[in-house]
């Protein structure tokens, strides 16, 4: 009789553990879905994250290059103005 009760208790324990795991899995699935939606709203394809990361890095690099060039041009203009002012 004790063997039967032990098996019943074990089954109950396993069912409880299964229920907790299913709840955790459902919460994780929901969180993943929310993350996917947020990524899509930002214009990022969650199915191709590696490609999206590479694209964003390239976009960042291009933007930094443009900014660097603009700053260099501004520096040249300011230097010319300073040089003209020095001759006055």
Secondary structure, DSSP 8 states (H G I E B T S, - for coil): -HHHHHHHHHHHHHHHHHHHHHHHHHHHHHHHHHHHHHHHHTT--GGGHHHHHHHHHHHHHHHHHHHHHHHHHHHHHHHHHHHHHHH-
